[in-house]
Every structure is written in structure tokens, then in C-alpha cells.
Amino acid sequence: MSEADIRAVLRDELARLAPEIDFEALDPAVDIREQADLDSMDFLNLVTALHQRLGVDIPDADAASLATLDGAVAYLARKAGAPPSS
């Protein structure tokens, strides 16, 4: 799975949780929760959905790594063994 695939999964899951957001307008370096107005339960549901869709274990201690789009993609790519983007 490539980083583009992971970004697509993130887009899908964020759209399911917050259909009003424009994924393409999100700043990849800013906290997803702030931009998408996600509460802690929404964020937990996002982490759970990413775990289920990608088959990547995401320990609670690592959840902060998913705070931004760039951080989430990098973390999930590393855990999923995705090739680096070019």
C-alpha cells in the first residue's frame, strides 16, 4: 500500500466522520481534530477505522502520531511498510 493509498483511506474515513469537510482544503501540517472539528470520540473512531481498513496496530501511545495528515500518513506508511513517496 502506497502513501497515496493511505491518504485515500484517510480521506474516506474523515468523510464518513465529518462529511462537511473539504479534505483537499485541509492543511496537512495542522491538527486534523481542529480542522475537522472532531471530538475525542470521533478521533478514536478514526483511529479504529484506520486500524480496521489498513490492518495496522495503532497503540494508544501512538495516537498522537496521527494528529496531522502528514503525521498520520507517515506513521501509517511506516507501520504498513509502504514505499516512500517520490
PyMOL commands that set and color helices and strands:
alter all, ss='L'
color gray80, all
select helices_A, chain A and resi 3-17+23-25+32-36+40-54+60-66+69-80
alter helices_A, ss='H'
color red, helices_A
deselect
rebuild
show_as cartoon
